[in-house]
Amino acid sequence: MELFNKISDGAKNITGGAKFLGKKSGELLEITKAKLEVLKLENELDNNFRALGNLVYQQFLGRTDLEEEINRLCLAVQNLEKDILELKGEYVKVQPEGPVCQFCKKSLPHDANYCYVCGKSVNTTNEKDEDEK
């Protein structure tokens, strides 16, 4: 009977682990999709900025019929920036940002104990004070 209980508990643990992994892989897939969409929108944003620069330069050279196209591109840039912020907000909800080093201000992985840039401990708050003495 005890063996049966151990097998039953083991099966429950495996099932729980599989559900957890399934959830995490689903979250990772959603984050990846959102990040790819952000990259696509950022590329479009760069293209719009390039086109805007070209139009402003043409306007500088004396063309006068560009105001409508410049306004259209400026509105497109605003919309792209808004969409990018929304998408970034979606994957931050699923996977929040890790800690930031209080010394060099670099973003760190969630499980970091030390900053990979400056080597300072992430968990100590008085270390900065001690370094300044």
NORVENWO-V478092 format. One record per residue. RES is the residue in one letter. PHI is phi in whole degrees, -180 to 180 (NA if undefined). Layout:
res: <RES/RES>
phi: <PHI/PHI>
This chain:
res: <M/E/L/F/N/K/I/S/D/G/A/K/N/I/T/G/G/A/K/F/L/G/K/K/S/G/E/L/L/E/I/T/K/A/K/L/E/V/L/K/L/E/N/E/L/D/N/N/F/R/A/L/G/N/L/V/Y/Q/Q/F/L/G/R/T/D/L/E/E/E/I/N/R/L/C/L/A/V/Q/N/L/E/K/D/I/L/E/L/K/G/E/Y/V/K/V/Q/P/E/G/P/V/C/Q/F/C/K/K/S/L/P/H/D/A/N/Y/C/Y/V/C/G/K/S/V/N/T/T/N/E/K/D/E/D/E/K>
phi: <NA/-64/-62/-62/-65/-66/-64/-63/-64/-62/-64/-64/-64/-64/-63/-62/-64/-65/-64/-62/-64/-62/-64/-65/-68/-64/-63/-62/-63/-64/-63/-63/-60/-64/-67/-65/-65/-62/-60/-63/-68/-66/-65/-63/-61/-59/-62/-65/-63/-62/-65/-61/-60/-64/-65/-64/-66/-62/-65/-61/-76/124/-69/-114/-99/-106/-58/-65/-69/-63/-63/-61/-67/-63/-66/-63/-63/-59/-65/-64/-62/-65/-63/-64/-62/-64/-64/-63/-64/-64/-82/-73/-62/-75/-133/-60/-61/-77/-68/-114/-62/-74/-97/-109/67/-85/-71/-122/-64/-57/-96/-71/-101/-134/-73/-77/-95/-104/83/-72/-71/-78/-86/-92/-103/-94/-63/-63/-61/-66/-67/-79/-75>
